[in-house]
């Protein structure tokens, strides 16, 4: 099953690709072909599904949600380094 996930842009890789960091710290390259508007920059937050950025997310809201996801992950798996 595929799910959309929240990612923070780390850097621009090409004209239609960015490197993003998942809330668990894993870095992926995603396509911007499905995203409308200007290219996102480092620090911007995106909803990513199956390797495609679909939507921008307000930075303060995204950081709040990411922190909540990390808290839940730590509670569920305290043995893992969730950053």
PLY file of the C-alpha trace (Angstrom):
ply
format ascii 1.0
element vertex 83
property float x
property float y
property float z
element edge 82
property int vertex1
property int vertex2
end_header
0.00 0.00 0.00
1.31 3.45 -0.91
0.78 6.47 1.30
1.48 10.14 0.87
4.15 11.35 3.28
5.44 14.67 4.53
8.96 15.63 3.35
11.24 18.67 3.74
13.21 19.85 0.71
16.96 19.52 1.25
18.23 20.77 -2.12
17.37 21.17 -5.77
18.86 18.34 -7.83
17.67 19.25 -11.32
15.02 21.25 -13.11
12.26 18.80 -12.15
13.79 16.99 -9.16
14.54 17.81 -5.54
16.16 15.90 -2.71
13.81 15.66 0.25
14.12 14.37 3.80
11.40 12.20 5.30
10.42 12.84 8.94
12.58 9.85 9.90
15.66 11.42 8.23
15.75 9.30 5.08
16.67 11.30 1.96
14.87 10.63 -1.35
14.80 12.26 -4.78
11.31 13.21 -5.94
9.85 14.53 -9.16
8.21 17.95 -9.37
6.25 17.13 -12.55
2.94 16.88 -10.63
3.50 20.07 -8.59
2.04 23.37 -9.80
3.78 26.71 -9.34
7.40 27.64 -8.78
9.98 25.05 -7.76
10.25 24.58 -4.00
13.48 25.46 -2.27
15.42 24.09 0.69
13.33 24.17 3.85
9.99 23.98 2.01
7.66 21.13 2.94
5.86 18.89 0.45
3.38 16.04 0.42
5.01 13.26 -1.63
3.31 10.18 -3.07
5.01 7.44 -5.09
8.00 9.65 -5.86
6.02 12.72 -6.93
5.60 15.97 -5.01
1.86 16.68 -5.01
1.32 19.65 -2.72
3.11 22.32 -0.72
2.51 22.51 3.03
2.75 25.59 5.25
6.11 25.44 7.01
4.87 25.99 10.57
2.05 23.46 10.15
4.41 20.91 8.58
6.97 21.27 11.37
4.22 20.80 13.97
2.92 17.67 12.22
6.45 16.28 11.73
7.19 16.75 15.43
3.97 14.91 16.34
4.83 12.05 13.98
8.29 11.77 15.55
6.79 11.74 19.07
4.47 8.90 18.04
7.32 6.99 16.43
9.49 7.33 19.55
6.63 6.12 21.74
6.06 3.12 19.48
9.74 2.28 18.89
11.99 3.82 21.55
14.86 1.60 20.37
15.14 3.46 17.01
16.95 6.78 16.47
14.19 8.99 14.97
16.39 12.14 14.97
0 1
1 2
2 3
3 4
4 5
5 6
6 7
7 8
8 9
9 10
10 11
11 12
12 13
13 14
14 15
15 16
16 17
17 18
18 19
19 20
20 21
21 22
22 23
23 24
24 25
25 26
26 27
27 28
28 29
29 30
30 31
31 32
32 33
33 34
34 35
35 36
36 37
37 38
38 39
39 40
40 41
41 42
42 43
43 44
44 45
45 46
46 47
47 48
48 49
49 50
50 51
51 52
52 53
53 54
54 55
55 56
56 57
57 58
58 59
59 60
60 61
61 62
62 63
63 64
64 65
65 66
66 67
67 68
68 69
69 70
70 71
71 72
72 73
73 74
74 75
75 76
76 77
77 78
78 79
79 80
80 81
81 82
